[in-house]
Structures are given as structure tokens and as C-alpha cells.
Amino acid sequence: MYDESYTKYGNRDYNSIMQKMKNKNWKTLIIVLFIIGVLSVILLTNWAILQLNTNTEIIVETKEVHYELPELTAPQNTYASLSVPTCFTRINGWYFLVDCYHNQILVNDNVEEPIANWHVMTSDMQAGHTIAGDGRVYLADDTENNRVLVFTEENGTFTESQVFEQVGNRPHFVVYDKELELFYVWSSMSGEMYRYRREADSDQVVLDSILTLPELNGVYVRSFTIIDDDIYLPTADGRIFVTDKNTLAVKETWQVPAEIAGMVQIMKEGNYFYLTVSTDVNGNQDYATIIRTRSLKKLSQGKYTDIYSHFVGGGTPYYMGQVDGRFYLTEHRLTDHALWSFHIKRDKLTDVEAVY
């Protein structure tokens, strides 16, 4: 029999139950969304802190690139050690070491062999300092002869193909700029930057232009560093010039303390600028060191850290550079520590080793 009272009260109970379930579901959803929101805030906060600590630096391990190289035909080195090494680099698979006071550039296909097993790329120079290449030709400064030498290589034979004479006053540092496809050569005592380019589809090198910085005429400047569109020039009298890469127009100038005035080179890596120092303002090599700072502008306030203890100390650190993911440093006055290698990971120096 149809029970009207059951239908009436049963429907009411059913609707009540459904309404309670809806309310419960909404409450559950709100709680879930709240928990998700809290977790999102925590995750985003931790991510922001991590990025702040690392300054969004991405560490990419670069492994050594292996080349199939021909046998070298250059004569073997006759010295068992280096005399004031200045530049270490790798171009087209070949390793180069500029042995400044032996007036030669050494070349080899590895860095495991003793220095006496390296080969002499050239000895046609007087106290050269650096070498650079664009993948086809090599340019080296011949400092005391005021020259720039051009080399080519074929089947393991290096040939001096060109010589540029009367290049300023003691050309001291050569860099190849991939962006502009130009070789930059700094004249260390005349405030001049010589720019050379290789002609298209040719090994012929020509002088492109000469940029001048009158403020540095007569001031000893051992090197320069290209960072983005700027050139950084540390002087031996305690100043750092930041100039335009295309014009050498001065953008900024900073003074540094007297004890680190005799600067050699600036290198930017991670959050820091690394500087090698040869002497103090009076030319005393007892002040030779390596420092780093977050701000070159604040060097004048003494805001820097001395990191020379990582390399034993007691010598004269000179040029730095990166080869196959490792950094290398040449050093004077210590025959057992003429070339160092190391890593910089998240602004920490690690794996410091004496190579030669």
C-alpha cells in the first residue's frame, strides 16, 4: 500500500542528507585548496631563497674535448722548466704555454708530459706574453720588439705567415672577440688598442682599426678583459677603467688601495671579480696576491677577500683563463708552481692543483 507519510518524510530526509554532503564537500574542497596554497607558498619561498643564495647561477660541467691531432713537427723544448710563464690556453685542440723569459711559445697535445717534452711553436720573439686564435689563424704579441706575429698550422706544422711591425709600445695582451670577429691587441704603454681581422675565406690578417685611450698613454697596463660590451683595463698605478668595446670611450673609473695597485688581470666568474696583483703601488712584489670582490667599485673601501692561500703563496700570480671547464693560473718566481688549475663552483675554489 502506498504510504504518503513515508514519501513525505523520506524525501525530506534525503534532501537533508544531500545538502549536508554538499556542505561537507565544499568544506573539504576549501581545506584542500588551503593546504595546496600553503604548500605553494612554502615551495615558492624555498625556491626564492635558493635562487638568492646561488644568484641563479647555473653550474655547467664542461668536459675536455678530444681532438684527433697530427704529430707535431716543431722542435722539442730544450728547457726543463718555465721562466716567467704568462699565458696558458687551448686552441684547435693544441695547448699553448707562453714561456716569456725564454722568448718562446710552447705547444703540445697534452698537459701530462713534462715541459721538456713540449714543442717550440716559435722562438722568434722577445718576451712575448699571450697568444689567441680564431680557429684558423693564431696571433701572438712580441712585446719587446713591438710586433704582432701571425701563424697558421697545417698537419702539425706551425708557420709564421705574417708580421705586423711598430705595434704601439710593448704590445702585451691578445684576445679574439668572437662577436665582432676581431683580434684585440693591447699596447701596454701607449693606451692603444689595435684591432685585426682575418679576411673572409682567407688566412690573410689585416689591421682593422686603432682605438686610443689618451688617459693611459705612458701608464703600464698588463691586460684587459672583455665583458659583454665593455672592456675592463686594470692599470699598474691603481686604477680600473671601464670602456666601450667599440670606441674605448671611458664609462667609469675606479681607484683601488695602494697595496693592490699593481694589478695584472681581471676575470669575472659567478658573483665575483677575480684580480691578480703583481705589486703594490711602489712596485714591491711582496704584495703579489690574488683577490676577489663582488664590486670593483668598492675595492677602494677595502671590500675584497685575499684568496692566495689556495695557491700556497709566495710567488707572483699572473694571467688566468678557462680551458675545458677548468681555470688555469700562471705564476712567477716559484719554479715548482708555474701553472695551476682549479675549479670555481658556486663561488668556491675547489680542486686546486699544481700542473707545472
Secondary structure, DSSP 4 states (H G I P E B T S, - for coil): ---HHHHHHHHHHHHHHHHHHHHHHHHHHHHHHHHHHHHHHHHHHHHHHHHHHHTT------PPPP---PPP-SPBP--SS-SSEEEEEEETTEEEEEEGGGTEEEEES-SSS-GGGSEEEE--SSS---EEE-SS-EEEEEGGGTEEEEEEEETTEEEEEEEE---SSSEEEEEEETTTTEEEEEETTTTEEEEEEEPTTSS-EEEEEEEE-GGGTT------EEETTEEEEE-TTSEEEEEETTT--EEEEEE--GGG-EEEEEEEETTEEEEEEEE-TT--GGG-EEEEES-GGGGGGT--EE-GGGG--SSEEEEEEEETTEEEEEEES-TT-SEEEEEEETTEEEEEEE--
